[in-house]
Amino acid sequence: MKAHFTTIVRGASLLAGASLALTALTVRGAEKAVAADAFPTFESYIKITGQAPSISGDEKAYQRRFQNSSSGGIGIEDLHFVKEGKDTSTEINAKALTGTEDYLGEVKFAKNEFGEVEFGYKSFRTFYDGVGGFFPLNGYWSPLANRDLHVDRSTLWAEAKIELPNAPVFTLRYANEKREGKKDTTIWGDTDFTGLPNNNPPISQVRKIVPSYIKLDEETQSLEFTVKHTIGNTTAQLMLVGEHTKNFDTRFVSRFPGEARPFPTPASTVLLPAAQMNNDVDITQGDGIDSKSTAAVFTSTTKLNDMIDVKLGARYELLHADLSGDRILVTTTPTATGNVLIQTGNYMGLVGSSRVKEYVVNAAIDLKLTKDLTSTLGIKHEEEWVNSNGGFNVDAASGTPATVVTKTPRVEWEHLSDKATVPELEVRYTGISDLALYGDISTRKGTGVEKNTSAYNPLTATSGTNALMNTDKSHVNYTVGGHWKGSSLVNVRAEIFHKEHTNSATGFAAQTGDYYRLATQFTGYKVTVVLHPTDVVSLTSRYIRQNGTMQVTGYLPTFPAYDSCDAVNHTISEQLDWNPSKQFYAQANVNIVFNTINTIYPRAGTVAATSTNIAWDANQVLQDANNNYTTATFLCGTPLSSADDLQFQVNYYKADNDDRALAFRTVTYGAIVQETSVTVGLKHKFSDKLVGEAKVGYFDSKNDTTGGKTNFHGPQGYVSLTYAL
């Protein structure tokens, strides 16, 4: 049980309990409820809240799940102030919540027929748990050593608008966005803690779950100028945008951190022989980018007559980016005399640049062919050019001990050109009674050329491998649907959709005739039926099915390849709304999802036996995966008096995809999770200017995917006071 609540959070929890008690007393002595809309709506107000969870179990998992601090919080949840003058107005919005570190300050001033100015700042925190992974066969739990991970996001902005009568509207906006902190990543390292003895199929080749994290330091500044004007039947807008981004993100990965090999059995010596110890490799990789971009965007809409609207658009963007970074590998090797640290395979002093140029033009016509038939016909053309180059040093240590570092320079470059044309068509027909039909289709045809070279040594004139690749892209998307309103008792919505994307490349690498093709297809439909059997009951039923296929085809002179993935998704949902009177309402909904992925990998082959591992079938690395889950919610409420509302809510979630047996071959994809929460809330009107709310909830989260290591449960109290200003 968590014990380190702050005094102020304890006070919030006690206040919630006191509010519940006082409200209950008020209810017992109150007359019967009169109306559900007894609570006033405030134009200007301040809302002060406090919350206090009491978590048993994994607090970090709670923080990530609910994006809320396990220490609770208190502060101003919402402040809204509006003052209207004869021809001016002032608006202030603010928020300041501890725990979630959620802050907002915004001020707006406006003058009729002149313009407005706005200043603001907001920030909030995102929590991560640094779980890493869990190996079910031996119960190995792999979290980060320090799981206090969070990222703070903030935006500072200022905007001015001049809006004079019968004149162009000018807008100038500046924004500064930042992202700072640490978060876990899916880039895992190596470990033998997940290995098995060699009398079983080995795991260590395919099951690596040492966690890693990334430190973020990112900032983007933007300046945007817009002018918009209407002349006759034409409205046109020109926007100029400048953007400057400076990022430097650092990844930290540990491989085999201080691990003895689980097999063969270590000899009974004081210091393990080096052959029976893994080398501890610590990787620090920094990636920096400093980019500047400018863009011009033009749009216009012209109403030619009651039947035809013409829309035009164009965009031009130029980007220049400078790249920097390093990757440092420090290997700790155990020896009979102690550990030896070696820096090897390091990539140091990355310097590179990239220049991107892109333009897009588009046109569309909105047609009202008849009073029941409308359509939109459009076409878009886009082209892009990319020129990139980079250089770095490969640092390798040699000698015993490894004290001599050799620096080998490397240089790379890449050129890319790409163009595509996208026609689009939308049609809507309402000429049949109680029925609306619609459809749309779009295609994308594109070609490109990519030239690049692998790394080469400019000092020794060692050439890299030149590559030439011709690319083709073909995308087709269409949707057909309808909405039928048969009567006041029933209406139906149905839709069929299809997406087909194919990307291919020929001539890749140095060999003419090389071929690569990636094709994806998604087809499905969704049906929604709404029934009103009575005036107080509404039933909404929904079914969605989607089939997907991914095919990868490759050809090398002597090695054909074919891989595929088939996915099927079913979503079934039902919602019941019941409002028997003004004194009571209830809502219940259930969502059931069945998601299956079938994989094919016929060319992985067999891994030969070694001194420590028996031979095994690598085709079993890719296995079928299920993602089936159920969610359910029940909500009801009733006014207990003219000044009191009661609300009750239950939430439920369950995923039971027990694929832990797959750990003998590969990653266990399935999730085994069950979560339940129950909340009771009371809302009380103290006066026409003061409204209070108190909630008490209990939640329980069980996660067998992590072996129960991330389970948590406990109560939470919440209280708020809203006062009219």
Buried (B, 14 or more C-beta within 10 A) or exposed (E): EBEEBBEBBBBBBBBBBEBBEBBBEBBEEBEEBEEBEBBBEBEBBBBBBBBBBBBBBBBBBBBBBBBBBBBBBBBBBBBBBBEEEEEEBEBBBBBBBBBBBBBBBBBBBBEEEEBBBBBBBBBBBBBBBBBBBBBBBEEBBBBBEEBEBBBBBBBBBBBBBBBEEEEBBBBBBEBBBBBBBBBBBEBBBBBBBBBBEBEEBBBBEBBBBBBBBBBBBBBBBBBBEBBBBEEEEBBBBBBEBEBBBBBBBBBBBBBBBEBBBBBEEBEEEEEBEBEBBBBBBBBBBBBBBBBBBBBBBBBBBBBEEEEEBBBBBBBBBBBBBBBBBBBBBBBBBBEEEEBBEBBBBBBBBBEBBBEBBBBBBBBBBBBBEEEEBBBBBBBBBBBBBBBBBBBBBBBBBEEEEBEEBEEBBBBBBBBBBBBBBBBBBBBBBBEEEEBBBBBBBBBBBBEBBBEBBEBBBEEEEEEBEEBBBEBBBBBBBBBBBBBBBEEEEBBBBBBBBBBBBBBBBBBBBEEEEBBBBBBBBBBBBBBBBBBBEEEEEBBBBBBBBBEBBBBBBBBBEEEEEBBBBBBBBBBBBBBBBBBEEEBBBBBBBBBBBBBBBBBBBEEEEEBEEEEBBEEBEBBBBBBEBBBBBBBBBBBBBBBBBBBBBBBBBBBBBBBBBBBBEBBBBBBBBBBBBBBBBBBBBBBBBBEEEBBBBBBBBBBBBBBBBBBBBBBBBBBBBBBBBBBBB
